[in-house]
Amino acid sequence: MSRLSRIARAGFSLIEVNMAIFVLAGGALALLGLFPLGLRDSAEARNEMRVAAFADRFVGACRIAAEQAADKGEFEDLLAEAMDVSGGLKLNDSAGDADDDGSDYDEDKSGVYYRAWMTEEGLGSGELSSEHLKRYRLGLLVTAENPKQNPRAMYYAAGYGLTVTLDGRNAD
């Protein structure tokens, strides 16, 4: 074999170069396809954190208001003040059924949509009965999705509930 024929055969053929480019392009496209998934997951995680933060703020404000309030009206006022919700916090009288147009939900300045309600509950028969004590059950549905744009958003909203007992002797 002459030296010239070995030099002529050294290197890559055009087919090998094209195959390498094809493999690299396929890998690059696969990586580019992962970016939208990562962005979507990041947005969902951010929304879940906003919802959890709002619910935590709501539960904390309920606990503080329950310690200081003597009646339902004062509790609602203290809760609305502690929550500092744009447009004021509205507590519905019952959980009820949600309207399909999303009009019965309120928006917080953090971008979450919520529906809160408060119903009176009787004291249990085994518990100390008192004319000063009133028990209320509070409920909260929270989502980061606008229910006016997607009416099914509240069907999948995070739900929270708690019970507070107000002592009428807290009045000043």
C-alpha positions as CSV (number, residue, x, y, z in Angstrom):
1,M,0.0,0.0,0.0
2,S,1.5,3.2,-1.0
3,R,1.7,6.2,1.2
4,L,-0.5,8.3,-1.1
5,S,-3.4,5.8,-1.0
6,R,-3.3,5.8,2.9
7,I,-3.5,9.6,2.9
8,A,-6.3,9.6,0.5
9,R,-8.3,7.2,2.7
10,A,-7.6,9.0,6.1
11,G,-10.3,11.2,7.7
12,F,-14.1,11.1,7.7
13,S,-16.4,10.5,4.8
14,L,-19.2,12.9,4.1
15,I,-21.7,10.2,5.3
16,E,-20.0,10.0,8.7
17,V,-20.0,13.7,9.1
18,N,-23.7,13.9,8.2
19,M,-24.6,11.2,10.7
20,A,-22.7,13.0,13.5
21,I,-24.5,16.2,12.7
22,F,-27.8,14.4,12.7
23,V,-27.1,12.8,16.1
24,L,-26.0,16.2,17.6
25,A,-29.1,17.9,16.1
26,G,-31.4,15.3,17.6
27,G,-29.8,15.7,21.0
28,A,-30.1,19.5,20.8
29,L,-33.7,19.3,19.8
30,A,-34.5,17.0,22.7
31,L,-32.9,19.4,25.1
32,L,-34.8,22.4,23.7
33,G,-38.0,20.4,24.2
34,L,-37.3,20.2,27.9
35,F,-37.3,24.0,28.4
36,P,-41.0,24.6,28.0
37,L,-41.7,21.7,30.5
38,G,-39.3,23.3,33.0
39,L,-40.9,26.7,32.6
40,R,-44.4,25.3,33.1
41,D,-43.3,23.4,36.2
42,S,-41.6,26.5,37.6
43,A,-44.8,28.6,37.0
44,E,-46.9,25.9,38.7
45,A,-44.5,25.7,41.7
46,R,-44.6,29.5,42.0
47,N,-48.4,29.5,41.9
48,E,-48.6,26.7,44.6
49,M,-46.3,28.8,46.8
50,R,-48.5,31.8,46.5
51,V,-51.6,29.8,47.3
52,A,-50.0,28.2,50.3
53,A,-48.7,31.6,51.5
54,F,-52.2,33.1,51.3
55,A,-53.8,30.1,53.1
56,D,-51.1,30.3,55.8
57,R,-51.8,34.1,56.2
58,F,-55.5,33.4,56.4
59,V,-55.2,30.7,59.1
60,G,-52.8,32.9,61.1
61,A,-55.1,35.9,60.9
62,C,-58.0,33.7,62.0
63,R,-56.1,32.5,65.0
64,I,-55.2,36.1,66.0
65,A,-58.6,37.5,65.4
66,A,-60.3,34.6,67.4
67,E,-58.1,35.4,70.4
68,Q,-59.1,39.1,70.4
69,A,-62.7,39.1,69.1
70,A,-65.8,38.9,71.3
71,D,-68.4,38.4,68.5
72,K,-68.7,37.5,64.8
73,G,-68.7,41.1,63.6
74,E,-65.6,42.0,65.5
75,F,-63.9,38.7,64.3
76,E,-64.7,39.6,60.7
77,D,-63.4,43.1,61.1
78,L,-60.1,42.0,62.8
79,L,-59.7,39.3,60.1
80,A,-60.2,41.7,57.3
81,E,-57.7,44.1,58.9
82,A,-55.1,41.4,59.4
83,M,-55.5,40.0,55.9
84,D,-55.3,43.5,54.2
85,V,-57.1,42.1,51.1
86,S,-57.7,44.6,48.3
87,G,-61.4,45.3,48.3
88,G,-61.9,44.0,51.8
89,L,-62.3,40.4,52.9
90,K,-65.7,39.0,52.4
91,L,-66.9,35.9,54.4
92,N,-69.9,34.3,52.8
93,D,-72.6,32.8,55.0
94,S,-72.1,29.3,53.6
95,A,-70.0,27.3,51.3
96,G,-72.8,27.1,48.8
97,D,-72.3,26.2,45.2
98,A,-69.9,28.2,43.2
99,D,-71.2,30.2,40.2
100,D,-69.8,29.0,36.9
101,D,-68.9,32.5,35.8
102,G,-66.4,32.9,38.7
103,S,-68.1,36.0,40.0
104,D,-68.4,34.9,43.6
105,Y,-64.6,34.7,44.1
106,D,-62.3,37.5,45.2
107,E,-58.8,38.3,44.1
108,D,-55.9,39.0,46.4
109,K,-53.2,41.5,45.5
110,S,-50.8,38.5,45.4
111,G,-52.7,37.1,42.4
112,V,-54.6,34.3,44.1
113,Y,-58.4,33.8,43.8
114,Y,-60.3,32.7,46.9
115,R,-63.7,32.1,48.4
116,A,-64.0,32.2,52.2
117,W,-67.1,31.4,54.3
118,M,-68.0,31.2,57.9
119,T,-70.9,29.3,59.5
120,E,-72.0,29.0,63.1
121,E,-71.6,25.6,64.7
122,G,-73.1,24.5,68.0
123,L,-71.0,23.4,70.9
124,G,-70.8,19.7,71.4
125,S,-72.9,18.0,74.1
126,G,-69.9,16.9,76.1
127,E,-68.3,20.4,76.1
128,L,-68.7,23.1,78.6
129,S,-71.8,25.0,77.5
130,S,-71.7,28.7,78.0
131,E,-73.7,31.7,76.8
132,H,-70.4,33.5,76.1
133,L,-68.9,30.9,73.8
134,K,-69.7,30.7,70.1
135,R,-68.1,28.3,67.7
136,Y,-67.7,29.0,63.9
137,R,-66.4,26.8,61.1
138,L,-64.4,28.7,58.5
139,G,-63.6,27.4,55.0
140,L,-61.3,28.6,52.3
141,L,-60.8,27.7,48.6
142,V,-57.7,29.2,47.0
143,T,-56.3,28.9,43.5
144,A,-53.9,30.9,41.4
145,E,-56.0,30.4,38.3
146,N,-58.6,33.0,37.3
147,P,-62.0,31.4,37.7
148,K,-63.5,33.9,35.3
149,Q,-61.3,32.6,32.6
150,N,-61.4,29.0,33.7
151,P,-64.6,28.2,35.6
152,R,-63.3,24.7,36.6
153,A,-60.4,26.3,38.5
154,M,-62.2,26.2,41.8
155,Y,-63.1,22.6,41.4
156,Y,-59.3,21.8,41.7
157,A,-58.6,24.6,44.2
158,A,-56.8,23.9,47.5
159,G,-59.3,23.7,50.3
160,Y,-58.7,24.7,54.0
161,G,-60.9,24.6,57.0
162,L,-60.7,25.5,60.6
163,T,-62.9,25.9,63.6
164,V,-62.7,29.0,65.9
165,T,-64.4,29.5,69.2
166,L,-65.1,33.1,70.2
167,D,-65.4,34.1,73.8
168,G,-67.9,36.9,74.4
169,R,-66.0,37.8,77.6
170,N,-63.2,39.2,75.4
171,A,-65.2,42.4,75.0
172,D,-63.6,45.5,76.4
